[in-house]
Amino acid sequence: MTQLTFEMPESALASFHLGPKEFAQEMRVAAAVKWYELGRFSQGRAAEIAGLNRSGFIDALSRYKVSPFQYTADELAEELVAADTAVCGARLSESALVQDWQRDEEDAAWSHLQPAK
């Protein structure tokens, strides 16, 4: 792991009421959250930068009021259209099901499943 050293005014640490190690960790989290929000890193990579597991990073996103779902409005619309298309291909309307159930072939198929009387 690469180590970075930089100067920070003591007043910054005092504002957060954190020691140097805790402040450095909080800076890692804040940077990772912001870079994730900007789309620079995936959730997994940002969690790694923050020094957190994925669940912990999602909690950090919540603390910083950043959505864990990073979609533009256009991307979300595309996803919804794709999902609707996939579902509609498998979905049958109630009237189509009624018509299908009322076919003679359907009765014949079900008769094989009925116990003999």
N, C-alpha and C positions, 0 to 999 in steps of 0.2 A: 504494500500500500504506500502511496506517495504521501509524504508529510509536507504540509504548507505552514509557513511561519509568516505572520504579519502583525503589525502594530494596531492596537485598538485602544481608544481612549478609555481610561478606567471608569469614566462616567457612563459609558455604554453598558459595561458589566453591572455597574451599580443600579442602573435603570431597570435591569431585569432581575436584580437580586440573585445573581448566579455567580458561581465561581468560574474560573477560566475554562475548565473542562466541560462544565455544563453549558456554558455559553457557546463554546465551539460546537457542541453537539446540537444545540438549538439552531445555530447558523447552518449546519449541514442539513437539518430538516427543512428549514425555511427555504434554503436554496433549492433543494430537491423538489419541494412542493411547487415553487415558482417555475422551475424548469419543466416540470410535468405539466403544469397549467398552460405553459407556452407551447407545449407539444414537442419539446426538445428531447424528452426521454419517455420511455414506456413506464408503466407503473412499477414493473419489476426492477428496472435499472434505477429509477428514482428511489425506490426503497433501499436498494443497495447503497446508493450515494448517501442516503440519510442514515444508514447504519441500522435500519429497521427491517423486520420481516414484512411481508406484504400486508398482513392484517394491521400491524402497527402503523404502516404508512397510510393505509386507508383511514385509520383513526386520526392521523396527523392531517390528512386532507380535510376531514370534518372540522378539526380545530381551526384550520385556516379558512374554512368555508369555501373549499374548492371541490367541485364535483369529481367523483371518481370516474365518471363517464365523460370522456373527452371526444365529443362529436360536434361538428359544425351543424348548423340547421340543415344544410343541403345533405350532409352525410346521414343525418338522422332520418330525413325524408326518404332517401334512397333505401336505407335499412328497413324502414316501415313498408315501403312499396314491395321490396323483395320478400319480406316476411308475409305480407298479405297475399302476394302471388303464390307463395309456397303453400299457405294455408288454404287458399281458395281452390287450388288444384285438388286438395284432398277433401274439401268440405262438400257435402251434399245438402241441398236444400230439403226442407221437410216434405215439400210436395214431390220432389224426385224420389225420396225414400218411400213415400206412400205408394207411388206408382210402381216402384220396384217390388215392394212387398206384395202387391196385388197381382203380380204376374203368375201364370200357371207354373212356370218353371220354379219359381220360389216355393210354391206349395209342395211341389214334387220333392224339392231338395229338403225341405223341413220334414216331410213325411218319413224320410229315412232316419231321421234323428229321434222320432217319437217312439216311445216304448210300444212294443206289440201288445195288442189288447186281446 
